[in-house]
Amino acid sequence: MKRKLAAAFVFALLLTNCSAEKVNLSPISDNITDDLYTPSDLNIRAQTISYQSAISNLISTFPKFNNDAVDKEVNNLKLSLTNYIKSISSKNIKLQKKYFKNYVIYYKKIQKLRRYLNQDKDNVLNRYLVRIKTNVNLLKSIN
């Protein structure tokens, strides 16, 4: 009795574990799945999102400096960075170049205006600019 029960159990186990999967012979579906989900593309996309979100967070927390010229250029820098991030998301190369160029122009203007700030505000501004520049350069290197 135990032998028949054990044989039935093994037979049932083999029957359920040896199920056949439907084979798809279409070359189109193989190419689609291979191209869409390559690990390197997913890694690059994750890095892009990470750098974009870091820049966005820095933009949203950027302080005011009580200097009209500096605040104006900071607002222009923030706008050009926001547009740069949007152009990367939309994969528009022409706009990426335009907004990156604008970012560089405003960055240089802010660097020149830093001398009119007191040392504490200059240090805060420098900290933000270094973090922004680092993330923008990393973002540019992977795109």
PyMOL commands that set and color helices and strands:
alter all, ss='L'
color gray80, all
select helices_A, chain A and resi 2-17+27-36+39-60+68-89+93-116+119-142
alter helices_A, ss='H'
color red, helices_A
deselect
rebuild
show_as cartoon
